[in-house]
Amino acid sequence: MLVCKDLEYKVGDFHLENFFLILEKGDYCALLGPSGSGKTVLLELIAGLRVLKKGTILIDGTDCTFVPPQRRPVGILFQDYALFPHMSVFDNIAWPLVIRNMKKQEVHEMVVRFAEDLDIARHLDRMPESLSGGEKQRVALARTLVIHPKVLLLDEPLSALDAPLRDQSALLLKKVSDTGITILHVTHDPSEVRMLANRQVAIT
């Protein structure tokens, strides 16, 4: 499903070289490594937010190395959720569909469906600043999943949550994984690895 061959990228003092990874459909892989090892950079390379110096990225058999981010079957969820503060919950979730020029009615139906699935339909008219941490995470996850990604990239999605919300969110991610999406999850927490991942990869 996801194949990274001989990836090379350099920025400042950071240098990723000869990175290789193969994930199958439905794999939940924990990406481990110390701060500054380039875990987030790797996610951004796979998502197309950074341009490789060398290497190949294949997703479901298609070479996506030079495909722009909005055309890759990839969703990425950042640690701070990166919600648009000036947009309602509805508009935040709808944004990836709007920039893909989907019809208004289709956008509405998709947003409502994912909001209901993630139990945030009652918040669609609210602004992000009025939401709790767990609610913000669900909005960001809905925005990520609404494009039906084949690969989901998670950058420490549980680190900002307190213990009860972490457990609840981990169960939500497990549910997402059970749909067959391939997940690459950056974490420092061994308990997250034990709870969620069937594979581990270290980056140094």
N, CA and C atoms as an extended XYZ file, in Angstrom:
612
Properties=species:S:1:pos:R:3:atomname:S:1:resname:S:1:resid:I:1 pbc="F F F"
N         0.834       -1.215        0.000 N   MET     1
C         0.000        0.000        0.000 CA  MET     1
C         0.865        1.260        0.000 C   MET     1
N         1.818        1.344        0.962 N   LEU     2
C         2.742        2.477        1.009 CA  LEU     2
C         4.165        1.949        0.910 C   LEU     2
N         4.872        2.429       -0.101 N   VAL     3
C         6.260        2.022       -0.302 CA  VAL     3
C         7.112        3.278       -0.417 C   VAL     3
N         8.109        3.402        0.456 N   CYS     4
C         9.080        4.483        0.394 CA  CYS     4
C        10.439        3.863        0.062 C   CYS     4
N        11.002        4.263       -1.071 N   LYS     5
C        12.261        3.684       -1.526 CA  LYS     5
C        13.369        4.729       -1.535 C   LYS     5
N        14.423        4.458       -0.771 N   ASP     6
C        15.644        5.275       -0.810 CA  ASP     6
C        15.372        6.770       -0.678 C   ASP     6
N        14.522        7.149        0.267 N   LEU     7
C        14.187        8.556        0.422 CA  LEU     7
C        15.375        9.345        0.955 C   LEU     7
N        15.598       10.503        0.336 N   GLU     8
C        16.666       11.386        0.785 CA  GLU     8
C        16.143       12.814        0.805 C   GLU     8
N        16.434       13.502        1.909 N   TYR     9
C        15.985       14.888        2.061 CA  TYR     9
C        16.918       15.575        3.049 C   TYR     9
N        17.220       16.836        2.771 N   LYS    10
C        18.109       17.584        3.662 CA  LYS    10
C        17.562       18.978        3.885 C   LYS    10
N        17.519       19.385        5.163 N   VAL    11
C        17.148       20.750        5.512 CA  VAL    11
C        17.920       21.127        6.773 C   VAL    11
N        18.658       22.210        6.724 N   GLY    12
C        19.486       22.610        7.856 CA  GLY    12
C        20.471       21.512        8.231 C   GLY    12
N        20.478       21.157        9.524 N   ASP    13
C        21.377       20.097       10.001 CA  ASP    13
C        20.759       18.707        9.861 C   ASP    13
N        19.501       18.656        9.442 N   PHE    14
C        18.818       17.361        9.322 CA  PHE    14
C        19.049       16.752        7.941 C   PHE    14
N        19.372       15.455        7.939 N   HIS    15
C        19.602       14.761        6.676 CA  HIS    15
C        18.992       13.360        6.759 C   HIS    15
N        17.940       13.141        6.002 N   LEU    16
C        17.340       11.811        5.861 CA  LEU    16
C        17.981       11.157        4.643 C   LEU    16
N        18.462        9.925        4.829 N   GLU    17
C        19.185        9.282        3.732 CA  GLU    17
C        18.854        7.796        3.673 C   GLU    17
N        18.570        7.345        2.445 N   ASN    18
C        18.332        5.915        2.181 CA  ASN    18
C        17.228        5.320        3.070 C   ASN    18
N        16.159        6.085        3.286 N   PHE    19
C        15.065        5.582        4.113 CA  PHE    19
C        14.177        4.659        3.286 C   PHE    19
N        13.852        3.511        3.869 N   PHE    20
C        13.063        2.498        3.155 CA  PHE    20
C        11.949        2.005        4.074 C   PHE    20
N        10.734        1.912        3.535 N   LEU    21
C         9.589        1.466        4.329 CA  LEU    21
C         8.539        0.846        3.413 C   LEU    21
N         7.995       -0.285        3.837 N   ILE    22
C         6.873       -0.900        3.134 CA  ILE    22
C         5.772       -1.190        4.148 C   ILE    22
N         4.582       -0.650        3.908 N   LEU    23
C         3.420       -0.930        4.742 CA  LEU    23
C         2.326       -1.545        3.876 C   LEU    23
N         1.664       -2.567        4.422 N   GLU    24
C         0.569       -3.217        3.708 CA  GLU    24
C        -0.760       -2.539        4.056 C   GLU    24
N        -1.776       -2.816        3.274 N   LYS    25
C        -3.111       -2.281        3.539 CA  LYS    25
C        -3.560       -2.694        4.942 C   LYS    25
N        -3.991       -1.731        5.735 N   GLY    26
C        -4.470       -2.005        7.083 CA  GLY    26
C        -3.405       -2.032        8.154 C   GLY    26
N        -2.128       -1.902        7.789 N   ASP    27
C        -1.070       -1.831        8.800 CA  ASP    27
C        -1.252       -0.582        9.665 C   ASP    27
N        -0.961       -0.727       10.946 N   TYR    28
C        -0.887        0.412       11.856 CA  TYR    28
C         0.544        0.436       12.376 C   TYR    28
N         1.341        1.364       11.848 N   CYS    29
C         2.781        1.386       12.123 CA  CYS    29
C         3.133        2.579       12.996 C   CYS    29
N         3.803        2.302       14.104 N   ALA    30
C         4.309        3.357       14.978 CA  ALA    30
C         5.688        3.785       14.485 C   ALA    30
N         5.864        5.085       14.291 N   LEU    31
C         7.146        5.638       13.870 CA  LEU    31
C         7.812        6.253       15.087 C   LEU    31
N         8.921        5.664       15.502 N   LEU    32
C         9.596        6.047       16.737 CA  LEU    32
C        10.924        6.723       16.445 C   LEU    32
N        11.353        7.566       17.384 N   GLY    33
C        12.651        8.211       17.239 CA  GLY    33
C        12.746        9.415       18.148 C   GLY    33
N        13.966        9.847       18.477 N   PRO    34
C        14.150       10.988       19.369 CA  PRO    34
C        13.722       12.293       18.701 C   PRO    34
N        13.520       13.334       19.509 N   SER    35
C        13.205       14.658       18.976 CA  SER    35
C        14.311       15.101       18.021 C   SER    35
N        13.914       15.665       16.896 N   GLY    36
C        14.887       16.124       15.906 CA  GLY    36
C        15.326       15.059       14.928 C   GLY    36
N        14.764       13.854       15.049 N   SER    37
C        15.175       12.769       14.152 CA  SER    37
C        14.468       12.832       12.797 C   SER    37
N        13.475       13.704       12.674 N   GLY    38
C        12.850       13.902       11.373 CA  GLY    38
C        11.560       13.139       11.154 C   GLY    38
N        10.907       12.744       12.231 N   LYS    39
C         9.669       11.961       12.088 CA  LYS    39
C         8.579       12.777       11.386 C   LYS    39
N         8.399       14.022       11.829 N   THR    40
C         7.383       14.871       11.198 CA  THR    40
C         7.764       15.197        9.769 C   THR    40
N         9.037       15.427        9.523 N   VAL    41
C         9.508       15.695        8.154 CA  VAL    41
C         9.167       14.526        7.233 C   VAL    41
N         9.346       13.312        7.730 N   LEU    42
C         9.030       12.137        6.930 CA  LEU    42
C         7.540       12.108        6.571 C   LEU    42
N         6.677       12.400        7.544 N   LEU    43
C         5.247       12.451        7.253 CA  LEU    43
C         4.956       13.493        6.181 C   LEU    43
N         5.595       14.651        6.283 N   GLU    44
C         5.356       15.727        5.318 CA  GLU    44
C         5.871       15.363        3.927 C   GLU    44
N         6.929       14.580        3.856 N   LEU    45
C         7.432       14.096        2.560 CA  LEU    45
C         6.413       13.146        1.926 C   LEU    45
N         5.871       12.236        2.733 N   ILE    46
C         4.887       11.275        2.212 CA  ILE    46
C         3.621       12.008        1.770 C   ILE    46
N         3.236       13.047        2.502 N   ALA    47
C         2.036       13.808        2.171 CA  ALA    47
C         2.247       14.752        0.989 C   ALA    47
N         3.505       14.981        0.617 N   GLY    48
C         3.796       15.888       -0.485 CA  GLY    48
C         3.962       17.330       -0.079 C   GLY    48
N         4.063       17.591        1.231 N   LEU    49
C         4.233       18.954        1.722 CA  LEU    49
C         5.687       19.412        1.629 C   LEU    49
N         6.580       18.475        1.432 N   ARG    50
C         7.984       18.760        1.159 CA  ARG    50
C         8.397       17.966       -0.081 C   ARG    50
N         9.418       18.456       -0.769 N   VAL    51
C         9.868       17.830       -2.009 CA  VAL    51
C        11.133       17.024       -1.758 C   VAL    51
N        11.095       15.760       -2.123 N   LEU    52
C        12.246       14.880       -1.946 CA  LEU    52
C        13.448       15.334       -2.783 C   LEU    52
N        14.631       15.118       -2.227 N   LYS    53
C        15.846       15.292       -3.009 CA  LYS    53
C        16.065       14.075       -3.900 C   LYS    53
N        15.678       12.898       -3.362 N   LYS    54
C        15.884       11.647       -4.075 CA  LYS    54
C        14.935       10.607       -3.501 C   LYS    54
N        14.562        9.626       -4.320 N   GLY    55
C        13.751        8.523       -3.834 CA  GLY    55
C        12.394        8.458       -4.508 C   GLY    55
N        11.604        7.455       -4.106 N   THR    56
C        10.303        7.198       -4.717 CA  THR    56
C         9.277        6.881       -3.633 C   THR    56
N         8.078        7.427       -3.801 N   ILE    57
C         6.959        7.127       -2.913 CA  ILE    57
C         5.834        6.531       -3.744 C   ILE    57
N         5.465        5.283       -3.433 N   LEU    58
C         4.373        4.599       -4.111 CA  LEU    58
C         3.213        4.424       -3.140 C   LEU    58
N         2.010        4.729       -3.601 N   ILE    59
C         0.811        4.526       -2.788 CA  ILE    59
C        -0.176        3.705       -3.594 C   ILE    59
N        -0.485        2.531       -3.097 N   ASP    60
C        -1.388        1.612       -3.789 CA  ASP    60
C        -0.937        1.359       -5.216 C   ASP    60
N         0.378        1.235       -5.387 N   GLY    61
C         0.950        0.911       -6.689 CA  GLY    61
C         1.173        2.089       -7.609 C   GLY    61
N         0.759        3.284       -7.204 N   THR    62
C         0.916        4.478       -8.035 CA  THR    62
C         2.086        5.318       -7.543 C   THR    62
N         2.933        5.751       -8.461 N   ASP    63
C         4.062        6.603       -8.114 CA  ASP    63
C         3.547        8.006       -7.796 C   ASP    63
N         3.654        8.396       -6.533 N   CYS    64
C         3.155        9.701       -6.086 CA  CYS    64
C         4.280       10.677       -5.772 C   CYS    64
N         5.493       10.355       -6.165 N   THR    65
C         6.661       11.151       -5.778 CA  THR    65
C         6.502       12.617       -6.156 C   THR    65
N         5.929       12.880       -7.323 N   PHE    66
C         5.798       14.264       -7.781 CA  PHE    66
C         4.333       14.701       -7.900 C   PHE    66
N         3.445       13.935       -7.285 N   VAL    67
C         2.028       14.293       -7.275 CA  VAL    67
C         1.788       15.362       -6.209 C   VAL    67
N         1.067       16.451       -6.520 N   PRO    68
C         0.831       17.490       -5.510 CA  PRO    68
C         0.008       16.964       -4.344 C   PRO    68
N         0.136       17.589       -3.169 N   PRO    69
C        -0.521       17.070       -1.952 CA  PRO    69
C        -2.016       16.836       -2.106 C   PRO    69
N        -2.706       17.767       -2.750 N   GLN    70
C        -4.164       17.657       -2.843 CA  GLN    70
C        -4.623       16.524       -3.749 C   GLN    70
N        -3.696       15.922       -4.491 N   ARG    71
C        -4.064       14.810       -5.373 CA  ARG    71
C        -3.539       13.469       -4.858 C   ARG    71
N        -2.895       13.471       -3.718 N   ARG    72
C        -2.434       12.214       -3.127 CA  ARG    72
C        -3.532       11.621       -2.245 C   ARG    72
N        -3.684       10.293       -2.248 N   PRO    73
C        -4.693        9.654       -1.383 CA  PRO    73
C        -4.186        9.528        0.046 C   PRO    73
N        -3.797       10.675        0.603 N   VAL    74
C        -3.131       10.723        1.911 CA  VAL    74
C        -3.801       11.779        2.775 C   VAL    74
N        -4.046       11.441        4.029 N   GLY    75
C        -4.516       12.409        5.010 CA  GLY    75
C        -3.469       12.553        6.094 C   GLY    75
N        -3.278       13.776        6.580 N   ILE    76
C        -2.292       14.004        7.633 CA  ILE    76
C        -2.925       14.798        8.764 C   ILE    76
N        -2.722       14.324        9.991 N   LEU    77
C        -3.268       14.963       11.183 CA  LEU    77
C        -2.098       15.426       12.046 C   LEU    77
N        -1.968       16.752       12.191 N   PHE    78
C        -0.848       17.299       12.939 CA  PHE    78
C        -1.146       17.338       14.441 C   PHE    78
N        -0.085       17.449       15.213 N   GLN    79
C        -0.195       17.430       16.672 CA  GLN    79
C        -1.100       18.552       17.186 C   GLN    79
N        -1.041       19.741       16.562 N   ASP    80
C        -1.849       20.874       17.022 CA  ASP    80
C        -3.187       20.961       16.289 C   ASP    80
N        -3.467       19.957       15.438 N   TYR    81
C        -4.723       19.805       14.686 CA  TYR    81
C        -4.874       20.797       13.544 C   TYR    81
N        -4.224       21.982       13.616 N   ALA    82
C        -4.179       22.946       12.510 CA  ALA    82
C        -5.563       23.286       11.961 C   ALA    82
N        -6.538       23.480       12.855 N   LEU    83
C        -7.858       23.919       12.414 CA  LEU    83
C        -7.815       25.390       12.014 C   LEU    83
N        -8.654       25.773       11.057 N   PHE    84
C        -8.730       27.168       10.637 CA  PHE    84
C        -9.600       27.929       11.645 C   PHE    84
N        -9.020       28.881       12.394 N   PRO    85
C        -9.767       29.530       13.482 CA  PRO    85
C       -10.926       30.388       13.003 C   PRO    85
N       -10.867       30.858       11.766 N   HIS    86
C       -11.907       31.744       11.240 CA  HIS    86
C       -13.040       30.972       10.562 C   HIS    86
N       -12.944       29.639       10.544 N   MET    87
C       -13.958       28.811        9.906 CA  MET    87
C       -14.730       28.004       10.942 C   MET    87
N       -16.006       27.783       10.683 N   SER    88
C       -16.809       26.924       11.545 CA  SER    88
C       -16.331       25.483       11.448 C   SER    88
N       -16.825       24.641       12.347 N   VAL    89
C       -16.516       23.212       12.283 CA  VAL    89
C       -16.921       22.648       10.925 C   VAL    89
N       -18.115       23.012       10.460 N   PHE    90
C       -18.574       22.533        9.145 CA  PHE    90
C       -17.580       22.918        8.064 C   PHE    90
N       -17.196       24.185        8.017 N   ASP    91
C       -16.306       24.657        6.948 CA  ASP    91
C       -14.908       24.056        7.059 C   ASP    91
N       -14.442       23.801        8.286 N   ASN    92
C       -13.146       23.136        8.453 CA  ASN    92
C       -13.170       21.746        7.830 C   ASN    92
N       -14.230       20.999        8.126 N   ILE    93
C       -14.322       19.636        7.591 CA  ILE    93
C       -14.512       19.664        6.080 C   ILE    93
N       -15.253       20.647        5.604 N   ALA    94
C       -15.580       20.725        4.177 CA  ALA    94
C       -14.407       21.171        3.319 C   ALA    94
N       -13.431       21.852        3.907 N   TRP    95
C       -12.390       22.501        3.126 CA  TRP    95
C       -11.677       21.581        2.121 C   TRP    95
N       -11.256       20.370        2.499 N   PRO    96
C       -10.572       19.517        1.509 CA  PRO    96
C       -11.459       19.159        0.320 C   PRO    96
N       -12.764       19.107        0.554 N   LEU    97
C       -13.693       18.792       -0.534 CA  LEU    97
C       -13.925       20.006       -1.418 C   LEU    97
N       -13.973       21.183       -0.805 N   VAL    98
C       -14.176       22.426       -1.553 CA  VAL    98
C       -13.022       22.659       -2.525 C   VAL    98
N       -11.789       22.459       -2.051 N   ILE    99
C       -10.641       22.707       -2.937 CA  ILE    99
C       -10.505       21.638       -4.008 C   ILE    99
N       -11.249       20.543       -3.854 N   ARG   100
C       -11.305       19.514       -4.898 CA  ARG   100
C       -12.505       19.727       -5.829 C   ARG   100
N       -13.167       20.861       -5.666 N   ASN   101
C       -14.266       21.288       -6.544 CA  ASN   101
C       -15.455       20.322       -6.536 C   ASN   101
N       -15.732       19.732       -5.388 N   MET   102
C       -16.916       18.889       -5.282 CA  MET   102
C       -18.174       19.748       -5.254 C   MET   102
N       -19.276       19.179       -5.695 N   LYS   103
C       -20.542       19.902       -5.707 CA  LYS   103
C       -21.004       20.190       -4.275 C   LYS   103
N       -21.707       21.311       -4.114 N   LYS   104
C       -22.099       21.783       -2.794 CA  LYS   104
C       -22.917       20.742       -2.031 C   LYS   104
N       -23.864       20.097       -2.706 N   GLN   105
C       -24.706       19.110       -2.047 CA  GLN   105
C       -23.889       17.905       -1.592 C   GLN   105
N       -22.938       17.472       -2.423 N   GLU   106
C       -22.073       16.348       -2.066 CA  GLU   106
C       -21.210       16.698       -0.864 C   GLU   106
N       -20.701       17.924       -0.851 N   VAL   107
C       -19.884       18.383        0.280 CA  VAL   107
C       -20.710       18.330        1.565 C   VAL   107
N       -21.918       18.849        1.504 N   HIS   108
C       -22.784       18.872        2.686 CA  HIS   108
C       -23.043       17.460        3.202 C   HIS   108
N       -23.369       16.557        2.295 N   GLU   109
C       -23.674       15.181        2.693 CA  GLU   109
C       -22.463       14.504        3.323 C   GLU   109
N       -21.284       14.727        2.748 N   MET   110
C       -20.063       14.099        3.270 CA  MET   110
C       -19.719       14.647        4.648 C   MET   110
N       -19.825       15.962        4.805 N   VAL   111
C       -19.482       16.577        6.086 CA  VAL   111
C       -20.416       16.063        7.183 C   VAL   111
N       -21.693       16.049        6.913 N   VAL   112
C       -22.661       15.587        7.913 CA  VAL   112
C       -22.413       14.128        8.262 C   VAL   112
N       -22.128       13.314        7.267 N   ARG   113
C       -21.890       11.887        7.512 CA  ARG   113
C       -20.709       11.672        8.444 C   ARG   113
N       -19.590       12.342        8.164 N   PHE   114
C       -18.404       12.134        8.997 CA  PHE   114
C       -18.571       12.776       10.366 C   PHE   114
N       -19.281       13.888       10.428 N   ALA   115
C       -19.543       14.516       11.723 CA  ALA   115
C       -20.391       13.593       12.595 C   ALA   115
N       -21.355       12.933       11.983 N   GLU   116
C       -22.177       11.988       12.747 CA  GLU   116
C       -21.357       10.784       13.188 C   GLU   116
N       -20.521       10.268       12.293 N   ASP   117
C       -19.688        9.112       12.626 CA  ASP   117
C       -18.757        9.406       13.805 C   ASP   117
N       -18.282       10.650       13.889 N   LEU   118
C       -17.331       11.022       14.934 CA  LEU   118
C       -17.996       11.776       16.084 C   LEU   118
N       -19.321       11.773       16.095 N   ASP   119
C       -20.091       12.343       17.208 CA  ASP   119
C       -19.811       13.829       17.425 C   ASP   119
N       -19.725       14.586       16.335 N   ILE   120
C       -19.539       16.040       16.445 CA  ILE   120
C       -20.567       16.794       15.608 C   ILE   120
N       -21.631       16.114       15.168 N   ALA   121
C       -22.631       16.759       14.312 CA  ALA   121
C       -23.275       17.960       15.010 C   ALA   121
N       -23.406       17.887       16.327 N   ARG   122
C       -24.040       18.983       17.065 CA  ARG   122
C       -23.139       20.217       17.150 C   ARG   122
N       -21.891       20.082       16.735 N   HIS   123
C       -20.944       21.197       16.832 CA  HIS   123
C       -20.678       21.857       15.478 C   HIS   123
N       -21.386       21.492       14.443 N   LEU   124
C       -21.038       21.955       13.091 CA  LEU   124
C       -21.064       23.473       12.934 C   LEU   124
N       -21.880       24.165       13.713 N   ASP   125
C       -21.972       25.624       13.596 CA  ASP   125
C       -21.008       26.358       14.533 C   ASP   125
N       -20.296       25.636       15.362 N   ARG   126
C       -19.402       26.269       16.327 CA  ARG   126
C       -18.054       26.610       15.697 C   ARG   126
N       -17.301       27.478       16.383 N   MET   127
C       -15.961       27.848       15.955 CA  MET   127
C       -14.953       27.029       16.764 C   MET   127
N       -13.778       26.758       16.196 N   PRO   128
C       -12.799       25.906       16.876 CA  PRO   128
C       -12.422       26.357       18.276 C   PRO   128
N       -12.370       27.679       18.511 N   GLU   129
C       -11.934       28.170       19.820 CA  GLU   129
C       -12.885       27.772       20.944 C   GLU   129
N       -14.116       27.409       20.588 N   SER   130
C       -15.103       27.054       21.613 CA  SER   130
C       -15.115       25.557       21.921 C   SER   130
N       -14.244       24.794       21.271 N   LEU   131
C       -14.249       23.342       21.418 CA  LEU   131
C       -13.223       22.870       22.445 C   LEU   131
N       -13.483       21.708       23.035 N   SER   132
C       -12.502       21.071       23.908 CA  SER   132
C       -11.408       20.426       23.064 C   SER   132
N       -10.351       19.974       23.746 N   GLY   133
C        -9.260       19.322       23.020 CA  GLY   133
C        -9.721       18.088       22.258 C   GLY   133
N       -10.554       17.282       22.901 N   GLY   134
C       -11.042       16.073       22.244 CA  GLY   134
C       -11.934       16.380       21.059 C   GLY   134
N       -12.757       17.448       21.186 N   GLU   135
C       -13.629       17.844       20.094 CA  GLU   135
C       -12.817       18.375       18.915 C   GLU   135
N       -11.778       19.162       19.211 N   LYS   136
C       -10.907       19.658       18.136 CA  LYS   136
C       -10.256       18.500       17.399 C   LYS   136
N        -9.828       17.498       18.153 N   GLN   137
C        -9.191       16.349       17.521 CA  GLN   137
C       -10.153       15.641       16.571 C   GLN   137
N       -11.398       15.500       16.984 N   ARG   138
C       -12.391       14.823       16.141 CA  ARG   138
C       -12.701       15.630       14.884 C   ARG   138
N       -12.723       16.949       15.015 N   VAL   139
C       -12.931       17.793       13.836 CA  VAL   139
C       -11.768       17.628       12.864 C   VAL   139
N       -10.554       17.658       13.403 N   ALA   140
C        -9.371       17.498       12.545 CA  ALA   140
C        -9.349       16.120       11.895 C   ALA   140
N        -9.764       15.104       12.648 N   LEU   141
C        -9.791       13.750       12.093 CA  LEU   141
C       -10.861       13.641       11.008 C   LEU   141
N       -12.026       14.249       11.237 N   ALA   142
C       -13.080       14.240       10.218 CA  ALA   142
C       -12.592       14.929        8.951 C   ALA   142
N       -11.913       16.061        9.099 N   ARG   143
C       -11.381       16.783        7.935 CA  ARG   143
C       -10.363       15.938        7.177 C   ARG   143
N        -9.622       15.127        7.918 N   THR   144
C        -8.623       14.269        7.301 CA  THR   144
C        -9.263       13.079        6.591 C   THR   144
N       -10.291       12.501        7.215 N   LEU   145
C       -10.902       11.277        6.683 CA  LEU   145
C       -11.914       11.543        5.575 C   LEU   145
N       -12.402       12.768        5.471 N   VAL   146
C       -13.484       13.054        4.531 CA  VAL   146
C       -13.059       12.845        3.076 C   VAL   146
N       -11.757       12.848        2.817 N   ILE   147
C       -11.274       12.623        1.448 CA  ILE   147
C       -11.036       11.139        1.172 C   ILE   147
N       -11.399       10.288        2.113 N   HIS   148
C       -11.218        8.835        1.975 CA  HIS   148
C        -9.752        8.471        1.654 C   HIS   148
N        -8.827        8.860        2.524 N   PRO   149
C        -7.419        8.562        2.247 CA  PRO   149
C        -7.123        7.072        2.339 C   PRO   149
N        -6.166        6.628        1.541 N   LYS   150
C        -5.697        5.248        1.637 CA  LYS   150
C        -4.609        5.133        2.705 C   LYS   150
N        -3.931        6.262        2.957 N   VAL   151
C        -2.882        6.316        3.973 CA  VAL   151
C        -3.189        7.477        4.909 C   VAL   151
N        -3.142        7.215        6.218 N   LEU   152
C        -3.380        8.239        7.229 CA  LEU   152
C        -2.101        8.445        8.025 C   LEU   152
N        -1.635        9.687        8.073 N   LEU   153
C        -0.404       10.048        8.773 CA  LEU   153
C        -0.765       10.828       10.031 C   LEU   153
N        -0.290       10.365       11.176 N   LEU   154
C        -0.645       10.957       12.467 CA  LEU   154
C         0.611       11.438       13.180 C   LEU   154
N         0.661       12.741       13.492 N   ASP   155
C         1.829       13.317       14.152 CA  ASP   155
C         1.511       13.550       15.626 C   ASP   155
N         1.812       12.546       16.460 N   GLU   156
C         1.554       12.591       17.900 CA  GLU   156
C         0.138       13.096       18.210 C   GLU   156
N        -0.882       12.424       17.698 N   PRO   157
C        -2.252       12.930       17.823 CA  PRO   157
C        -2.827       12.859       19.234 C   PRO   157
N        -2.199       12.108       20.126 N   LEU   158
C        -2.755       11.938       21.468 CA  LEU   158
C        -1.999       12.723       22.531 C   LEU   158
N        -0.906       13.355       22.157 N   SER   159
C        -0.006       13.925       23.174 CA  SER   159
C        -0.597       15.111       23.915 C   SER   159
N        -1.549       15.832       23.306 N   ALA   160
C        -2.096       17.028       23.947 CA  ALA   160
C        -3.332       16.737       24.795 C   ALA   160
N        -3.711       15.473       24.894 N   LEU   161
C        -4.950       15.113       25.578 CA  LEU   161
C        -4.674       14.561       26.975 C   LEU   161
N        -5.633       14.768       27.881 N   ASP   162
C        -5.491       14.175       29.208 CA  ASP   162
C        -5.829       12.687       29.137 C   ASP   162
N        -5.588       11.970       30.229 N   ALA   163
C        -5.651       10.504       30.202 CA  ALA   163
C        -6.982        9.939       29.714 C   ALA   163
N        -8.140       10.392       30.236 N   PRO   164
C        -9.406        9.817       29.759 CA  PRO   164
C        -9.625       10.041       28.267 C   PRO   164
N        -9.294       11.258       27.795 N   LEU   165
C        -9.470       11.557       26.373 CA  LEU   165
C        -8.483       10.774       25.513 C   LEU   165
N        -7.283       10.534       26.046 N   ARG   166
C        -6.299        9.740       25.300 CA  ARG   166
C        -6.841        8.336       25.043 C   ARG   166
N        -7.413        7.729       26.077 N   ASP   167
C        -7.955        6.377       25.928 CA  ASP   167
C        -9.116        6.373       24.931 C   ASP   167
N        -9.977        7.372       25.045 N   GLN   168
C       -11.130        7.468       24.146 CA  GLN   168
C       -10.674        7.672       22.705 C   GLN   168
N        -9.674        8.543       22.523 N   SER   169
C        -9.181        8.825       21.179 CA  SER   169
C        -8.430        7.635       20.597 C   SER   169
N        -7.728        6.888       21.441 N   ALA   170
C        -7.035        5.690       20.970 CA  ALA   170
C        -8.042        4.669       20.446 C   ALA   170
N        -9.165        4.535       21.135 N   LEU   171
C       -10.214        3.622       20.659 CA  LEU   171
C       -10.776        4.099       19.324 C   LEU   171
N       -10.891        5.413       19.170 N   LEU   172
C       -11.370        5.971       17.905 CA  LEU   172
C       -10.390        5.663       16.772 C   LEU   172
N        -9.105        5.824       17.033 N   LEU   173
C        -8.092        5.522       16.013 CA  LEU   173
C        -8.079        4.038       15.669 C   LEU   173
N        -8.304        3.204       16.670 N   LYS   174
C        -8.381        1.762       16.412 CA  LYS   174
C        -9.572        1.453       15.499 C   LYS   174
N       -10.682        2.132       15.735 N   LYS   175
C       -11.860        1.962       14.892 CA  LYS   175
C       -11.563        2.385       13.457 C   LYS   175
N       -10.856        3.501       13.297 N   VAL   176
C       -10.462        3.963       11.963 CA  VAL   176
C        -9.557        2.937       11.292 C   VAL   176
N        -8.612        2.408       12.051 N   SER   177
C        -7.693        1.406       11.520 CA  SER   177
C        -8.435        0.173       11.039 C   SER   177
N        -9.474       -0.208       11.750 N   ASP   178
C       -10.237       -1.412       11.401 CA  ASP   178
C       -10.967       -1.290       10.065 C   ASP   178
N       -11.063       -0.055        9.523 N   THR   179
C       -11.693        0.123        8.210 CA  THR   179
C       -10.754       -0.249        7.074 C   THR   179
N        -9.474       -0.502        7.395 N   GLY   180
C        -8.522       -0.909        6.371 CA  GLY   180
C        -7.563        0.166        5.919 C   GLY   180
N        -7.674        1.367        6.518 N   ILE   181
C        -6.741        2.435        6.186 CA  ILE   181
C        -5.355        2.089        6.738 C   ILE   181
N        -4.335        2.353        5.952 N   THR   182
C        -2.953        2.161        6.402 CA  THR   182
C        -2.534        3.395        7.185 C   THR   182
N        -2.021        3.194        8.404 N   ILE   183
C        -1.724        4.312        9.304 CA  ILE   183
C        -0.241        4.313        9.692 C   ILE   183
N         0.349        5.503        9.631 N   LEU   184
C         1.705        5.730       10.130 CA  LEU   184
C         1.603        6.775       11.229 C   LEU   184
N         1.953        6.385       12.457 N   HIS   185
C         1.662        7.154       13.665 CA  HIS   185
C         2.959        7.501       14.384 C   HIS   185
N         3.298        8.789       14.411 N   VAL   186
C         4.472        9.255       15.148 CA  VAL   186
C         4.127        9.341       16.630 C   VAL   186
N         4.960        8.743       17.471 N   THR   187
C         4.717        8.787       18.910 CA  THR   187
C         6.011        8.602       19.689 C   THR   187
N         5.997        9.109       20.929 N   HIS   188
C         7.076        8.839       21.873 CA  HIS   188
C         6.607        7.885       22.971 C   HIS   188
N         5.334        7.526       22.937 N   ASP   189
C         4.701        6.828       24.059 CA  ASP   189
C         4.601        5.321       23.782 C   ASP   189
N         5.346        4.504       24.538 N   PRO   190
C         5.284        3.052       24.336 CA  PRO   190
C         3.886        2.466       24.528 C   PRO   190
N         3.066        3.102       25.390 N   SER   191
C         1.715        2.572       25.619 CA  SER   191
C         0.855        2.701       24.367 C   SER   191
N         1.074        3.763       23.596 N   GLU   192
C         0.343        3.927       22.338 CA  GLU   192
C         0.743        2.840       21.346 C   GLU   192
N         2.013        2.514       21.345 N   VAL   193
C         2.503        1.461       20.448 CA  VAL   193
C         1.845        0.133       20.794 C   VAL   193
N         1.834       -0.188       22.092 N   ARG   194
C         1.244       -1.463       22.533 CA  ARG   194
C        -0.254       -1.523       22.236 C   ARG   194
N        -0.929       -0.389       22.396 N   MET   195
C        -2.376       -0.353       22.249 CA  MET   195
C        -2.828       -0.400       20.786 C   MET   195
N        -2.060        0.231       19.889 N   LEU   196
C        -2.550        0.470       18.552 CA  LEU   196
C        -1.773       -0.205       17.426 C   LEU   196
N        -0.459       -0.250       17.545 N   ALA   197
C         0.358       -0.614       16.387 CA  ALA   197
C         0.583       -2.105       16.243 C   ALA   197
N         0.602       -2.578       14.996 N   ASN   198
C         1.020       -3.955       14.727 CA  ASN   198
C         2.443       -3.987       14.177 C   ASN   198
N         3.006       -2.770       13.940 N   ARG   199
C         4.385       -2.683       13.470 CA  ARG   199
C         5.059       -1.476       14.090 C   ARG   199
N         6.394       -1.526       14.133 N   GLN   200
C         7.183       -0.397       14.635 CA  GLN   200
C         8.339       -0.134       13.681 C   GLN   200
N         8.632        1.140       13.477 N   VAL   201
C         9.787        1.526       12.667 CA  VAL   201
C        10.509        2.636       13.412 C   VAL   201
N        11.819        2.529       13.522 N   ALA   202
C        12.605        3.562       14.202 CA  ALA   202
C        13.313        4.423       13.176 C   ALA   202
N        13.373        5.713       13.469 N   ILE   203
C        14.119        6.647       12.637 CA  ILE   203
C        15.102        7.376       13.549 C   ILE   203
N        16.346        7.446       13.141 N   THR   204
C        17.384        8.024       14.014 CA  THR   204
C        18.109        9.150       13.307 C   THR   204
